[in-house]
Every structure is written in structure tokens, then in C-alpha cells.
Amino acid sequence: MNIRRANISDISGINNLLEQVLMVHHNGRPDLFKSGAKKYTDEELSEIIKDDKRPIFVAVENEVILGYAFCVHIQHLDNNILTDIKTLYIDDLCVDENMRGRHIGTKLYEYVLEYARKENCYNVTLNVWSCNESAIKFYEKCGLMPQKIGMEIIL
């Protein structure tokens, strides 16, 4: 298995995984997430792939996308209350549901950490939906701890 930056030819494989993520979210929160929708058009994915501030990393084996990590560089320069630290935010991390248990997610996460270190980031952050218990357990196993908690009341 190889982990590398995504390219345009990876869009089909990325779309397959985006559909899997959507279904996890739809099944957990059908009041918020549509079934059968697409998070990004192919054109939007093409633009993200080209954007150095929004790198996508893919785990590939025999030209098949096994997993991905969508990342976003964040820095609040000259903000009134926030320091100027560089953060790498993991917007989405997914491993094909048929490939889980092979430590692909861990390897992708470790690759992202190494990339963030090379980019002189202070931290790596992400959000996880509370209905996605397996993701929470995975991230806790990787050493992540809650930074903030989002709360809601449904009216």
C-alpha cells in the first residue's frame, strides 16, 4: 500500500468512499444528512485536489483507493483573540468499509501527522459526529482528545 497526494484520476475512488461516509452520517442522523447525495461535484473535487491549502491524501493499492484524508490548512493571522498557530484540520478521513481492520486508517492518520510536522503545524484537529462511535474509538486510540464539544437541542 502507498499513501500519496490525490490526483484527478482518483476522483472515482474518492467518490465511492464519500458515498460510504455519507451513509454513515445519514444512518446516524437522517434528520441532517440526505441519502444518495454527493458532498462534492467532480468539478469541486478537481479544484480541491489542485489546492495546496486543502490537500487530499489517498491510500492506494493496485491502483484502488482504499482510504483518504481530506485536510485543510487553517491559520488565524492577526486575530483579536486567537493566536497565529498553524493547524491542519482533517475534514474527512475514511477507509473503505471492506478494507477495515488492516490499519489503513492508522497509517493515513500517521501520514497526515508527519505531513503536518513538515508543514510546521502546531496541531492537527478534526470533528467527529457523536453518532459515529467507531470513529470516536478510532480517534481516541490514535491519541486524540476532545478539544471542544458541539451541542444542540432539537426543537
N, C-alpha and C positions, 0 to 999 in steps of 0.2 A: 504494500500500500504506500502511496505517495501523497503528501499534502503539499498543495501549491495554491497560488493565487488563481481564482477562477478566470476563465476566458469565455468569449462569446459562444464557443462550441459546447459549453457546459450548460447552457440555458435549459435544455430539455430535461436533463437530470436534476437540475436545481428545482425546476417546476414540479417534478414528481415529489420531491421532498417537501416543498412548500405546501402541496396538497395534503400531505400527511400531517404536517404541523397544524394546518387549518382544521382538519378533522379532530385532532386532539382538543383544540380550543373550542370548536363547535360542540363536541360531545360534552365538554366540561361546562361551557357557558353558551348554550344555544340562544339565550336572550341577547347576547352581544355579538356572536360570530355566525355569519351566514354559512350555509352548507354549499359546496360547489363553487365558491367564489375564488378569485385569484387575488393574491396580495399585490402583485406587480404584473404589469403587462410585460411582454417580451422587450418592448422598447425601453421601458423603465429599468428592467434588469440590465439591458445593454449599457445604459447610462451609468448605473451603479457600478457595474464591472469596470468601467473606464475611470471611475472616480477614486483617486488615491486617498481621499478622506473617508471613503466608505468601502474598504477592501472586503472582498468575499474570499474566504479560503475554502477549498474543497479537498476532501479525502477521496482519492481515486485509486481504483484497482482494475486493471484490464480495461481501461477507458470507461469504466462505470463509476458514477458519482455515488459514493457510499454515505457521505455526510458533508455538511457545510457549516461554516460560521460566518454570518454577516456581522461586520464590525463597523463602528463609526468613531472617528476621532472627535473628541469634544474638548474644548478649552474655552474658559470664560475670561478673556483678557480684559483687564481694567474694569471688572465688575465691582459694583458698590459693596457687595458682601462676600462674594466668593473669591477664593484665591485663584491664581493663574495656573493651577496644576493641569497637566495633560492627562486626560482619561481616555482609555479605549473602552468603548461601550460595545458589548456583544448584544446586538439587536436580535439575533436569532441563531440558535445552534441546533442542528438536527442530524440524527443518524437514521438511515433507512431502517424502518421497523423490522425488516427481515435480516438485518445485519447487526442488531444489537447483541451485546454480550461479548463482542470482540475487542472491546476497549477503544473503539474508533472515536467515540466522544471524548474520552480522556486524552487521546493523542491530539485531537483537534484543539481541545482546550489548552493543552500544554504548548502547542504550536502558537496559538494566539498569545499566550503569556510571553513566550520568547520574542515574538514579533513586537509586543508592547514594550518589552525591556529595550529592544534595539531602537525603538522609536522614542525612548526616554520618557515613557508614560509613568505617572505616579501610581495609577491604579487601573484595574480592569473591573468594570461594573456590568450588571445585567439586571433585567427584571424577569420574574417568573410568576405565572399565574398560580394562585393558591390551589386551583383545581387540578394542577398538573403535579401530583405528588411524586411521581417517578423522577421528574426533572428536579424537584426540590431536593430529593435524596441524592441525586447525582451531583448537584452543585455543592451540597454540604460535604459529600465525600471528597470533592475536589478542594475543599478548604474554604469555600466562600461562606461568608456570614451576612446576615441581613444588615443593610445599610440604612434603609428606610422602609416603611410599610405603607402601602396604599390601602385605604379603607373606603367602604361605600355603605350606603343604605339604599335599598330599592324601595321606591315609593309606590 
